[in-house]
Amino acid sequence: MAKTVVVGGGASGLAAAYTLERAGVDCTLLEKEEYSGGRIYGVVREGYTLDLGAQFFFTRYRSVIDIIKRLGIEDQLVWFKPSLGILRDGTVHVVHTDVLYNITHPTALFKFRPLSSRGMRRGPKLGVKLLALRKKLDFDDPLKAIELDNISTTEYARRSFGDEILEYIVQPVVSALTLGEPEEVSAAYGLGLILYAMGGLGTLKNGIGFLAESMAKNISDLKLKTEVTRIVLEDKEVKGVEIGTGKKKEFIEADNVICGTTGTVAAKILGDLPKKMTGILADIRYSSCVHVMFAIPSKPLGSVYGVATPRREGLCMPGFVENSNKFSAYAPPGTGIMHTFSFGEFSREMMDWDEDQIKERMIHELQMVVPQFPDEPTFCEVFRWPEAVGLCSPGQITAVQRLKVDMGGFKGLHLAGAYLGMPSVEAAIHYGVQAAERVLKS
């Protein structure tokens, strides 16, 4: 079979290259960073597992679970239904997400009061709406929810459920999962995130990064620190890719190229496409994030996995999580690993701060919510994501569908990436595999 080059070694590119390799295709994967994995990258430091990007899987992630099974690492999967808190007026209100627990402990639900009496009466309306939409909210097939594409999550939630549900339920969930604001996110994506979150969460015993490692070790020709500067097209047909800059440019000939980068990077390296197509890619919006992880000698949250902090509380983070409560081996016995995330305008501001400033700000805010959080953690790891999570802005599903149709006119060029669906690890894996399958059919 003809030569195939996969551009981008994140979740989508890894899934594409792994699928091709498994089918015996001559394939080269090119990644500009010194590591592969992208948003499913992780490391282990001093016995602590650090998920530097994605923090968990949802139970409805069909493509992720399928590739985990194909890799033979299904025994690594851990599913959990955590206890979660919502901060309001300085008080953390905790709820169990396990339905069976709530049935057997009815007083626990009675104590969960982050909303006013009026808000509590309106809350079930959100649940009913999500159940009615559950077949349309599909991360692998966003067109099912096209009717919700041109309205923001904020506008939809305010109109349907009221301002309090928006600010103390919808916004905290959407911001924690996208690291953006609900005004930036379409109702299709925002409601989809809430629905998927209700089904439970999962991780791998060795961390999310173990999925990236498992795919990478099955790819024989993976080149790191290799930046593609142009995907070359002539007469609507792929010819190959250019790597390097200046006089050190190199051309790699290929009959098929899978572009598994972010939309914004794809727009830059696909300059041979018509401007109406690269314009759609350039308009894909991403949140930014300063991701801060603290190893600490205790577990101040107890068994609670995470706390959402609504923006009305004025903090720079949409919440924080205790990752040793996902799986005990994430941290040495008796210790914790607290992860915090900046979001929205705070992220754009903090991206230029030095690590000491970031550390001081995050510890200050954590201690406002969890007073027993230590002044000096065992260690602090700061990881910056200029493009953290795709926001699926209002109108994006419609625009990307036009792009998909137009792509049919270009021989040998295949797009892959989370932005093609509802941005997520699931969409990244799904569209990476799908691109590889198109190559195999050709």
N, C-alpha and C positions, 0 to 999 in steps of 0.2 A: 504494500500500500504506500501511497505518496507520503512525503515528509510533512509533519505537522509541528508547528511551533505554538506553544501556549505562553501568552504574555501575562505575567502576574502570578505570584506564588502564594496568594491568599487562599481562603477556603474554596472559592470558585475555581481558580486555576489548578489547585491541588486535586480537586474532585475530577476536573476534566482530564488532567494528565494521568491520574490513577486509572480512570476508566479506559483511556486509550491504551495505556501500558498493559492493563489486564487483558485487553483484546489483541495484544501483540502488534500494536501500531508503533512505527518509528516516530518518536515524539521527544521534543526538547522543551523543557520548562524554564523560563527566564524570569528571575526575580531581582529587583533592584536593591533590596535590602540585604543585609548579611545573614538574615534568617528568613525562613518561610513560615507561613501560617496566617499572616495578616491579623485579622480580628479574632482568630482563634489561636493566637500565639500565647505561650505560657512558659514560665521558668520555675525552677525549684531553687530556693535560696535558704541556706542554713536550716534545712528541714521543713521549710514552709513552701507550700504550693501557691504560686501566684498566677492567677488568670489575668493576663494583662489586657485582654479585650473582652470578648463575650464571657459572661459569668455563668450561664446555664443554658440548657436546652428546654424547650417545651415538649410536653408529651405528644403533641400533634405534629411534631417534626418528622414526617414520613421519610423524606429523602435522607436526612441525617441518620435516622435509625437504620435505614436500609444500607447505607455505606458502612456504618459501624459493623453491621452483621457481615457484610462482604469482606471487611478487613479481619474478621475473626476476633474482634475485641468486645463482643457483646457482654462478656462477663465483667467488663469495666463499668457498665452503666449503673448509675445509682439514681433512683427516683425519690423525690421527697415533696411533701406538702407542708411548707414551713409555717411557723407562726410569724406574723408580720405586725409591725406597729405603724401608726400614723400619728404624727406630731400635730397637736393643735393647742395654741396658747400655752406652750411650754410643757404640756402633758402628753406622754406617749400612750396611746390607746392601742391595745394589742388584740388581735383576732387570729384564730386558728383557721387556716385555709382547708383543713381536712373536714369534710362534711360529717363523716362518722364521729369525729371528736366532738363537733358541735351538737350533734344529736344526743350523745351520751353526757355532755356537759353543757346543758342549756343556759346555765348562769353565766358562762363565759361570753356568750353572745349578748346577753343582757348588759354586761359591763362595758361592751364595746360602744362607746358613745363619742365618736369624733364629730358627729353631726348634731344639729338641733333636732327637736322633735319633728319639725316640718321636714327637715332633710332626711330623717330616718323613714318618714312615710313615703318620700319620693324615691328613696334608694332602690326598692324592689322594681321600680319601673325600668331602671337601667338593666337589671338582670333579665327581665322579660324581653326587652328589646334585643339584648345580645343573643338570647335563645332563639328569637325569631330570625335573626340574621346569621346564625351559626353556619349554615351551608354556603352562604355568600362570602364570608370572611375567610379567605383561603390564601395563605402566604405564597403558595405555588401558582395560583391562578387569580391574579388581582382583578381580571375583567369581570369576575362574578359580582364584584362590589362596585362596578363602574358608576352606579347611581349615586354613590357616596364620594366620588372622586373630586368633585368641584366645590366642595364645602369643607371648611376647616373643622377640626375636632372641637375647637372652642365654640364656633358658631352652632354646630349641631348639638353639642351637649348643653349649652346655655338655653337653646330654644326647646330642647326635648326634656331636660331634667332640672333646669334651674341653675343659678349661679353657685350655690353651695355645693351641689354634687360635682359641678365642674371643678371648683377650686380645691375640694378636699378628698375627692375620689379620682376623677378623671385626670386632672392635671398631674397629681403626684405619680400615678402609674405611667402615664405617657412620657413625662419628663424623665423618670427613672429609667425607662426602657429605651428612649431615643436620645436623651441628654439634650433635647431641644424643648421648645415651648409648644403647647397644643395649637397655638395659632399658626405654627409652621407646618403642621401635620394634617393631612387629609383625614376626614372622618372615616374613610374606608380603612386606613392604616391604624388610626387611633383606637377605633372600636375593635379591630382585629387583635391588637396587642392586649387589650383588656380581656377579650374572650380567651385567647391562648393562655394568658397568665392564670386564668381560673382553673385550668386543667391540671396544674401541677408542674413541677420543675424537675430537671435532671442534670446530672453532670457525669464526669468520668472519675474514677477513683484516683487516677494520677493527674487529674486536671484536664481542662478543656484542650490545653496544648497537646495532650497525648493523641488527640485525633489528627492534628496537623502532623505530628511526628510519625504516626502510623502510615499516613498517606505518603509522606515524603520519602520514607525508607523503601517504599515500593516503586519509586520513580527512578529509573537508572540514569537519566540525563537531566539532572536538576542543576542549573547554574545560578548561583547567588551572586550578589553585587554586580549584576549585569542589567543595565538599564536600556530598555528599548525606547528609542527616540522617534521612530516612525514605523508604521505598518505600511508597506509599499503596495499600492494598487495601480494597475494599468488597464485601461479599457474595462473597468468594473471587474477585474480579476486580481486576486492576491498573487504577489510575486515573492514576498518574503518580508523580512524585518531588518531595520537598521539598528545597530547598537553602538553605544559610545558617542562621543562628541568631537567636534573639530577635526583634526587630521587623523584621529584614531578611530574613525568610523569603520564599522565592519558590516557587511551585508550577509544575512543568512537566508538562503533561498528556501522557500516552502510552498507547497501546494495548498495548504490549509493553515490558517492562523486563527486561534481562539484568543480573543481579547478579554481577559479576566480581571481587568483593573477596575478602579472606580470610574464612574461616569466622567468626572472631570479630567482624569488622566487619559481616558479613552478619547475624549474630544481633542486633546493635544496631539496624540500620536496617530490619529486617524484623519489627518488634514487632507488626505486625498478624497475623502467623502464629500458630498455636497454640503454646503453650509447649513442647509435646513436640518440635516441630520446631526452634524456636529453641534449645532446650536441646541438641540434637545439634550445631548449628552452634557454640554457645558452648563446647562440649567439645572442639572441634578444637584440638589442641595444636601449638605451634610452638616451635622452638628460637630462641634469640636469639644474636646474634653481633656482636663488634666486629671489623670487617674492616680490616686494616692493610696498606697497600701502600708498599713502599720502592723508589724509583728509586735504583739504585746504579751506580757507574762500572765495574763488572766483572761477571763471571758466575761466582761461586764454586762453583756446582753443576755447572759444565761443561755437558754435554748432558743431565744428569738433570733430568726435569721436576718431580718432587715427592718429598718425603720424608714418610712417615706416622710420627707419633710416638705410639705406644700410651700409653694413660692411665697404665699402670704406670711409665712413665718420669717421670711427675710434672709434665709441662709444661702450660701453660694452653691450648695449641693442639693440635689433632689432627694437624697437619701444616702444611707450607708448600710453595709452588710457585714455579717460575721461569717466568713467563708469556711471556718472550721465546722460550722453547723450544717454545711452541705454534705460533708463527709469527714469523719474524724481524722483521717490521715492527712488532711490539708495542713495541719499544724501539730507540733509535738504535744503530747498529753498535758492537759491543764492550761495550755496557752491558747491564744487567739490570733486571728489574722483579719483585721478590720480594713475593709475597702471603702473608700469614699470617692465621689465623682463630682467634678464641677459640671455646670450646665449653662446653656444659654449665653447671655451677655457676660456672665462671670467667667466662663471658659475663655472667651475671646480676650478678656482683660488679663486673666491669669497665665495665658500661654507664654507671655513674655517675662513673667516673674522668675526669680531664681528659686532654687529648691527650698532654701531656708524660709523664704517668705511664704511659699505654698504650704510647707509643713506647719508653720506657726498658725496660719489661718485655719487650716483644717483641724488642728488639735483644739484651737479655741472654740470652733463651732461644735466639735464632737463633745467637748466638756460642757457646753451649754445644754446638751440633750442628755449626755451620760456623764455626770459629774465625776464618777470614779475612773474615767479614762485617764491613763497615766500622762504626766508631763513629758516624760521621755520614754518613747517606745523602744523595744529591742533593736529595731531598725525601721527605716522608712524608705520606701521605693516610690519614685515619681516617674510616671510614664505619660508622655504627651501624645495626644491624638489630634492632629490638625483637622483630619476628616475622620470622625469617630463612627457615626451611624447615619445611614441614609434616612432622610426625613419624610420621603414620599409626600412632597408638598401637594397642595390642591392642584389638580390638573395633570399631575405627573403620570398617572396610570394611562390617561388618554394619549398624552404625548409619546410615551414609551411604546404604546401599541402602534402608533403611526410609524415609529422608528423600526419596530420589528417587521412590519409589512414592507417597508422600503429596503430593508436588509436583504430581502429575497432576491434583489436584482444584482447582488455582488457575489461572484463565485469564489468560494474558498474562504470567505470571511465570516466568522461566527462570534457573536457577542455572548459573554457570560458575566454574571455579576449580580449582586443582591438587588440592585436598582431595577432589574427586569421584573421583579415581583414585589412583594411587601418586604422591604429591607430587613434581612435577618440572616443568621447562619443557615437556616433552612432554605431560603431563596438562593443564597450563594451556592450551596451544594447542589440544589435542584437544577439551576441553570448551567452550572458547570458540567454536570452529568449530561444534561440535555444537549449542550453544544458538542460534547464528545460523541454522543449518539448520532448527531447529524453528520459529523465527519465519517463515522463508521458506515452510515447509509450511503454516503457519496462515493 
